[in-house]
Amino acid sequence: MENVDLIIYARWVIPVRPKQQVLENRGVVVNQGKLVAILSRQECESRFASEQVVERPHGVLIPGLINAHTHASMTLLRGFADDLPLMKWLSEYIWPAEAKWVDEHFVEFGAELAILEMIKGGTTCFNDMYFFPDVVAKVAKNTGIRASVGMIVIDFPTVWAQNADEYLDKGMAVHDVFRHESRIKTTFAPHAPYTVSDAPLERIRMFADELDVQIHMHVHETEHEVEESVAQYGVRPLERLDRLGLLTPRLQAVHLTQLLPGEIETLAGRGVHAVHCPQSNMKLASGVSPVSAMRDAGINIAVGTDGASSNNDLDMFAEMQSAAMMAKHQTLSAEALPAFDALEAATLSGACALGIDSITGTIEPGKAADLVCVDLKHAASWPVYHPVAQLAYAVSRDQVSDVWVEGECLLQEGNPCRMNEDYILDAAQEIANRIAADE
């Protein structure tokens, strides 16, 4: 009999790989942060013993959800400026508010609030793009979540840096500090083609190759962005990025609502990852990403929430549901983005985009035990004919009962294990009160 750290017995286990597999009444064995085995109860009890055994008779166990694009600390601007088009929202409200209010304190408490929301909603990893990435990384480390922290680059000065060289220098310093952390990685995060000029993008391409890290960027988010690129550079943003050598498997291209058929072929041929943010795109009226056409072309499609000021939540279950529904509506095909594919986009595909699919994204022996249990015995998701259909179309994030990252419990029966929820909520409201009083 082998002693292990944890055994979880669940009514259903969805490994995600092999595709379409649904296992029933299984035990998932975890030791030293890794997945050891997925076995029947009888096999588990005959081979393994643990002081920590979790019973979830109505639970479905899935890989942790991966939020492939967000701006975590913008939780503190949730609802600050709603119902506006993207460029007006950014230039007249968000950027001025950030210039006045964003500092290390703001980023710290905004990140804590975001991580609390994400963990309670079943997200075990997030891909962030915001100022003070060093602070976001520290908060992620302290809370136990997995994070890919963006080394942001913008041409204009902000509270984080004054020019492209300083952004890059500070980003490289963050990379050096956190490069040995198992749950923290870094990625270059040039904001968008319209905010970053050619020279910094060329340096980012060179450094990304040298350091073997990904590149995380808003691309083709709006029609206005494309028109401005044509006016300024004579080509659409994707062609410009291609000329700069940035269309590679390192690139996580976020939004992609404005694509021509030839551009879809180019993205597929270059191995670029697409990050789909359906709710943000709908709320800002930015456009609709051609998810079905991209999938048919073989492009890996991950899912992200975007920031809480443009969504207005960090709910990956709602994002999965929106992605599936939008694809069906856009193509007038009920077979577009089926339930399992939506779940895959929120797990394994996100891991592939972040370059961590050898670590997480599926429930397979040898991978990190990044796991989420969802209780399906709720009025909204019962009875169960197929658990994956319930995950994609019926459940809410409030049904997440348990979350583990590297086998460490971060949420137990709906209660955070490492975070003081009341303190975080009070601190966030205090900051919001100061912002509101100044309006």
C-alpha positions in Angstrom: 0.0 0.0 0.0 1.5 3.3 -1.1 0.9 6.5 1.0 0.0 9.6 -1.0 -1.0 13.2 -0.2 -4.5 13.2 -1.6 -7.2 11.1 -3.1 -10.3 12.7 -4.6 -13.4 10.5 -5.4 -15.7 12.1 -7.9 -18.9 11.0 -9.6 -17.4 12.1 -13.0 -13.9 12.9 -14.1 -13.3 14.7 -17.4 -9.6 14.4 -18.3 -10.0 16.5 -21.5 -7.5 14.3 -23.1 -8.3 11.7 -24.6 -11.0 13.8 -26.2 -14.6 13.2 -25.4 -13.7 10.9 -22.5 -16.0 10.9 -19.5 -15.0 8.6 -16.6 -17.5 7.7 -13.9 -16.9 6.9 -10.2 -13.2 7.3 -10.2 -10.5 8.2 -7.7 -7.8 10.7 -8.7 -4.6 10.2 -6.8 -2.3 13.1 -6.1 1.2 13.1 -4.6 3.8 15.8 -4.2 1.7 18.1 -6.4 1.5 15.7 -9.3 -1.3 13.5 -10.7 -0.4 9.9 -10.0 -3.3 7.9 -11.3 -7.0 7.8 -12.2 -8.5 4.6 -11.0 -11.7 2.9 -9.9 -12.5 3.1 -6.2 -11.6 -0.5 -5.7 -8.2 -0.1 -7.4 -7.5 3.1 -5.4 -8.4 1.5 -2.1 -6.2 -1.6 -2.9 -3.2 0.4 -4.0 -3.2 3.8 -2.2 -3.8 5.2 1.2 -4.0 8.9 2.2 -4.8 10.9 5.3 -6.6 13.3 3.0 -9.6 11.8 1.2 -12.2 14.0 -0.5 -15.6 12.6 -1.4 -17.6 14.4 -4.1 -20.5 12.0 -4.9 -22.2 14.6 -7.1 -19.1 16.4 -8.4 -17.4 16.5 -11.8 -13.7 16.9 -11.7 -12.1 18.8 -14.5 -8.7 20.4 -15.2 -8.4 23.9 -13.7 -9.7 26.6 -16.0 -7.2 28.8 -17.7 -8.1 32.5 -18.2 -5.9 33.2 -21.2 -6.4 37.0 -21.2 -7.2 39.4 -18.4 -6.1 42.6 -16.7 -6.5 41.4 -13.1 -6.2 44.6 -11.2 -8.9 46.3 -13.2 -11.4 44.6 -10.9 -11.1 48.0 -9.0 -12.6 49.7 -12.1 -15.5 47.2 -12.5 -18.5 49.3 -13.5 -16.5 52.5 -13.6 -17.3 53.4 -17.2 -19.9 51.2 -18.9 -21.8 51.2 -22.2 -19.1 53.0 -24.2 -17.2 52.0 -27.4 -13.7 50.8 -26.9 -11.6 53.8 -27.9 -13.8 56.3 -26.1 -13.9 54.0 -23.1 -10.1 53.8 -23.1 -9.1 57.3 -24.0 -11.7 59.3 -22.1 -12.2 57.2 -19.0 -9.9 54.2 -18.4 -6.5 55.7 -19.3 -7.2 59.0 -17.3 -8.4 57.0 -14.3 -5.3 54.8 -14.5 -3.0 57.8 -14.7 -4.5 59.2 -11.5 -5.1 56.1 -9.4 -2.9 53.2 -10.4 0.0 52.6 -8.2 1.5 49.5 -6.4 -1.2 49.6 -3.7 -4.0 49.7 -6.4 -2.5 46.8 -8.3 -1.9 44.7 -5.2 -5.5 45.0 -3.9 -7.0 44.8 -7.4 -5.0 41.6 -8.1 -6.1 40.1 -4.8 -9.7 40.7 -5.6 -9.3 39.3 -9.1 -7.6 36.1 -7.8 -10.2 35.6 -5.1 -12.9 35.9 -7.8 -11.1 33.6 -10.1 -10.3 30.9 -7.6 -13.9 30.9 -6.4 -14.9 30.4 -10.0 -12.6 27.5 -10.8 -9.8 29.3 -12.5 -6.4 27.9 -11.6 -4.2 30.0 -14.0 -4.5 33.4 -15.5 -2.6 35.3 -18.2 -2.2 38.9 -17.1 -1.4 42.2 -18.9 -1.1 45.2 -16.6 1.2 47.6 -14.8 3.4 46.6 -11.9 3.7 42.9 -13.1 6.1 42.3 -10.2 3.3 43.1 -7.8 0.8 40.9 -9.6 3.4 38.0 -9.5 4.0 38.5 -5.8 0.2 38.4 -5.1 -0.2 35.3 -7.3 2.7 33.6 -5.5 1.2 34.4 -2.1 -2.3 33.2 -3.0 -1.1 30.0 -4.6 -2.7 30.4 -8.1 -0.8 29.8 -11.3 -0.1 32.9 -13.3 1.5 34.1 -16.5 2.5 37.7 -15.9 2.8 40.1 -18.7 5.9 42.2 -19.2 3.9 45.1 -20.6 5.2 47.5 -23.2 3.6 50.7 -24.5 5.1 53.6 -26.3 3.7 56.3 -24.0 4.7 56.9 -20.4 2.6 55.5 -17.5 3.1 55.1 -13.8 5.1 51.9 -14.5 7.6 53.2 -17.1 8.4 56.3 -19.2 9.4 54.7 -22.5 9.8 51.4 -24.4 13.3 50.9 -23.2 12.3 51.2 -19.5 9.3 49.0 -20.0 11.5 46.3 -21.4 14.2 46.7 -18.7 11.7 46.5 -15.9 10.0 43.5 -17.6 13.3 41.7 -17.9 13.9 42.3 -14.2 10.5 40.7 -13.3 11.4 37.7 -15.5 14.7 37.3 -13.7 13.1 37.4 -10.2 10.4 34.9 -10.9 11.9 32.6 -13.5 12.4 29.7 -11.0 8.9 29.8 -9.5 6.9 26.7 -10.5 3.6 28.5 -10.6 4.7 31.9 -12.1 5.9 32.5 -15.6 6.4 35.7 -17.6 5.4 36.7 -21.1 6.1 39.8 -23.2 3.0 41.9 -23.3 3.1 44.7 -26.0 -0.3 46.3 -25.5 -1.5 46.5 -29.2 -0.2 47.3 -32.6 -1.6 50.9 -32.3 0.2 51.6 -29.0 3.6 50.0 -29.8 5.9 51.1 -32.6 8.2 48.9 -34.7 11.5 49.2 -32.8 10.2 47.9 -29.5 8.3 45.1 -31.3 11.5 44.0 -33.0 13.3 43.9 -29.6 10.5 41.9 -28.1 10.7 39.4 -30.9 14.5 39.0 -30.3 14.2 38.8 -26.5 11.3 36.3 -26.7 13.4 34.0 -28.8 16.4 34.4 -26.5 14.4 33.7 -23.3 12.0 31.2 -24.8 8.9 33.1 -23.6 5.5 33.8 -25.2 4.1 37.2 -26.5 0.7 38.3 -25.4 -1.0 41.1 -27.4 -4.3 42.6 -28.4 -4.6 42.2 -32.2 -7.4 43.2 -34.6 -9.8 44.0 -31.8 -11.8 46.7 -33.7 -12.4 47.9 -37.2 -11.0 51.3 -36.1 -7.7 49.7 -35.2 -7.4 48.2 -38.6 -8.3 51.4 -40.4 -5.7 53.4 -38.4 -3.0 50.9 -39.2 -3.7 51.1 -42.9 -3.6 54.9 -42.7 -0.3 55.0 -40.7 1.6 52.0 -42.0 -0.1 51.2 -45.3 -1.0 47.7 -44.2 -3.4 45.9 -41.8 -1.9 45.2 -38.3 -1.4 41.5 -38.9 0.6 42.1 -42.1 2.7 44.6 -40.2 3.3 42.1 -37.3 4.2 39.4 -39.9 6.8 41.7 -41.5 8.3 42.2 -38.0 8.5 38.4 -37.5 6.0 38.3 -34.7 3.5 35.8 -36.2 4.9 32.7 -34.7 3.8 30.0 -32.2 4.9 32.3 -29.5 2.2 34.8 -30.2 -1.1 34.9 -28.2 -3.3 37.1 -30.4 -6.2 38.4 -28.3 -9.6 39.3 -29.7 -9.1 38.9 -33.5 -12.6 40.2 -34.4 -11.6 41.6 -37.8 -10.1 38.9 -40.0 -10.1 38.3 -43.7 -10.0 34.7 -45.0 -6.4 35.1 -46.1 -5.4 36.3 -42.6 -6.9 33.2 -41.0 -4.8 31.1 -43.3 -1.7 33.1 -42.4 -2.4 32.7 -38.6 -2.8 29.0 -39.1 0.3 28.6 -41.2 2.4 30.6 -38.6 1.0 28.6 -35.7 -0.3 31.7 -33.9 -2.6 31.1 -30.9 -6.0 32.9 -30.8 -7.5 34.1 -27.5 -11.2 34.6 -27.7 -12.9 37.0 -25.3 -16.6 36.8 -26.4 -18.3 38.7 -23.5 -15.9 41.7 -23.7 -16.2 41.8 -27.5 -20.0 41.8 -27.2 -20.1 44.4 -24.4 -17.7 46.9 -26.2 -19.4 46.1 -29.5 -15.9 45.4 -30.9 -17.0 42.7 -33.3 -17.2 38.9 -33.5 -14.2 36.6 -33.7 -14.6 34.0 -36.5 -14.0 31.1 -34.1 -15.5 28.4 -36.3 -13.4 29.4 -39.3 -10.3 29.6 -37.2 -10.9 26.1 -35.7 -11.5 24.7 -39.2 -8.2 26.1 -40.2 -6.4 24.4 -37.3 -5.8 27.4 -35.1 -5.5 26.8 -31.4 -8.2 28.8 -29.7 -8.1 29.7 -26.0 -10.6 31.6 -23.9 -10.2 34.7 -21.8 -12.4 37.1 -19.9 -10.6 40.3 -20.5 -10.6 42.7 -17.6 -13.4 43.2 -15.1 -13.9 46.7 -16.3 -15.0 45.6 -19.8 -16.7 42.3 -19.1 -17.6 42.9 -16.1 -16.5 39.7 -14.4 -13.8 37.0 -14.5 -16.2 34.1 -14.9 -14.7 31.5 -17.1 -17.9 29.3 -17.1 -19.9 32.2 -18.5 -17.2 32.8 -21.0 -17.3 29.2 -22.1 -21.1 29.4 -22.5 -20.8 32.7 -24.4 -18.1 31.3 -26.7 -20.2 28.2 -27.6 -23.5 30.2 -28.1 -21.8 32.9 -30.1 -20.2 30.4 -32.5 -23.5 28.8 -33.1 -25.3 32.1 -33.7 -22.6 33.4 -36.0 -22.6 30.4 -38.2 -26.2 29.4 -37.9 -24.9 25.9 -37.1 -25.8 24.1 -33.8 -22.7 22.0 -34.3 -20.3 25.0 -34.1 -18.1 24.8 -31.0 -19.7 21.8 -29.2 -19.7 21.5 -25.4 -16.5 19.5 -25.2 -14.7 21.8 -27.5 -15.7 24.8 -25.3 -14.3 23.1 -22.2 -11.1 22.2 -24.1 -10.7 25.9 -25.1 -10.9 26.9 -21.5 -8.4 24.3 -20.3 -6.0 22.5 -22.6 -6.1 25.1 -25.4 -5.3 27.8 -22.9 -2.3 25.8 -21.6 -1.1 25.4 -25.2 -1.3 29.1 -25.8 0.6 29.9 -22.6 3.2 27.2 -23.4 2.5 25.2 -20.3 0.5 22.3 -21.8 3.2 19.9 -20.6 2.4 21.0 -17.0 -1.3 21.6 -16.9 -4.5 21.7 -18.9 -5.5 18.0 -18.6 -5.9 15.3 -15.9 -3.1 13.0 -16.8 -0.5 11.2 -14.6 2.7 13.2 -14.4 1.0 16.6 -14.8 0.5 19.1 -12.0 -2.6 18.5 -10.0 -4.5 21.6 -11.1 -8.0 20.5 -10.5 -11.5 21.9 -10.1 -14.6 20.1 -8.7 -18.1 21.4 -9.7 -21.1 20.2 -7.8 -23.8 19.3 -10.4 -26.6 18.5 -7.9 -28.2 21.9 -8.2 -31.6 22.9 -9.5 -30.0 24.5 -12.6 -27.8 21.5 -13.6 -29.8 18.4 -12.5 -30.6 15.8 -13.7 -27.4 14.9 -15.6 -27.5 13.2 -18.9 -24.0 14.4 -19.9 -21.8 16.3 -17.5 -19.8 18.1 -20.2 -23.1 19.6 -21.6 -23.9 20.8 -18.1 -20.5 22.5 -17.7 -20.8 24.2 -21.1 -24.5 25.3 -20.9 -25.9 25.0 -17.4 -23.7 25.4 -14.4 -22.7 28.7 -12.7 -19.4 29.4 -11.1 -21.1 29.3 -7.7 -21.3 25.6 -8.1 -17.4 25.2 -7.9 -16.8 23.4 -4.6 -13.1 22.8 -4.6 -9.9 24.0 -6.3 -6.4 22.6 -6.2 -3.2 23.9 -7.7 -0.2 21.6 -7.6 -2.3 19.5 -5.2 -2.7 22.4 -2.8 -6.2 23.1 -1.8 -7.1 26.8 -2.6 -10.9 26.4 -2.2 -12.6 23.8 0.0 -16.4 23.4 -0.1 -16.6 27.0 -1.6 -14.4 28.6 1.1 -11.0 30.1 0.2 -8.1 28.4 2.0 -5.4 31.0 1.8 -7.3 34.3 1.3 -9.2 36.5 3.7 -12.3 37.3 1.7 -13.8 40.0 4.0 -10.5 41.9 4.2 -10.1 41.9 0.5 -13.6 43.0 -0.2 -13.4 45.8 2.4 -10.0 47.0 1.0 -11.4 47.1 -2.5 -14.4 49.1 -1.4 -12.2 51.6 0.4 -10.3 52.3 -2.8 -13.5 52.5 -4.9 -14.9 55.0 -2.4 -11.9 57.3 -3.0 -12.2 57.0 -6.8 -16.0 57.7 -6.6 -15.5 60.7 -4.3 -13.2 62.3 -6.9 -15.6 62.0 -9.9 
